[in-house]
Amino acid sequence: MHFGIGRSKTYELIATGKVKSVSLRKRGQKHGTRLVSYDSLSAYLESIAEGGETVEPCSSDEDANAGPNAQDGHPTHPEKS
């Protein structure tokens, strides 16, 4: 399922702990695949719909960026357990 949330907003939600994610990669490998928990993202969006949080619109320029760590295009967020 696709929620239509841009990459930079997704990484922001992960960094602030509002949604859960996991990175799949081999030991020692620099790059991997980040998976976002459907349940945590759906719960976050539901809380917004119920008025639990205000959301600032994300500009299309932000979505074009690679995320918080724009130098190499990969986020530097600690892994969630």
N, C-alpha and C positions, 0 to 999 in steps of 0.2 A: 504494500500500500504506500502511496506517495502523499505526503502532507503538503507539499509545495513550500517547504521552508528552505531557505538558502543555506549554503555551506557556512558562511560566517555566523549566522544566527544559530545554526545547529551547534557549532563549536562553542559559542558563547553559552548556550544552555548546558552543554556538557561541563564547561569550565566552572560554572556557578553551581553545579550539582542539581540542577532542575530536572535533568534527564540523565538516565544511565546509559553507558556505552562500554564497549569492549573492543580492544584492538587485536586482530588476528595477525600474527606474524611469527616467523621462525626465530628462535633464539639468536640474538646478535644481529638480526636483520634490522635495517634502519626504517624501511617502509613496510606498511602492512595495510590491512583493510579494516576500517572502523565500522562497527555495527552499532546501531542505536536501538535501544530497547523500545519496541512498539508500545508495550504497556505503560512505560514511564512517559513517553512522548504523548500518548493518548491521554493519560491522566493530567499531564501539564496543560494540554490544550483544553481539556474539559474544565479545569480550574479557571482558566481565562474566560471561557464561555459563561461560567457562573459568576463572573465578576471578582474573582479572587486576586487578580493581578492586572495591572495596566500594562500594555505592550506598546513600545515605541516602534513606529514603522521602520523598516530596514530599507535603505536606499539600494537601488540596483547596482550602484558602484561598489557597495560593500559586498554584495553577493559575488561580484566578479573577482574579489580578492581570494586568496588561498586560505584564509583563516587568520587566527591571531598571530601566527609566526610567518609573516609574509616573505621573509628573506629566502627560505627554502621551500615554502609552500606546504609545510607540515606543522601541525599544532604540537605544542610541547606541554600537553596536559598530563598530569600524573594518572596512571592507570587506576581505574576504579575496581575494587574487589567485590 
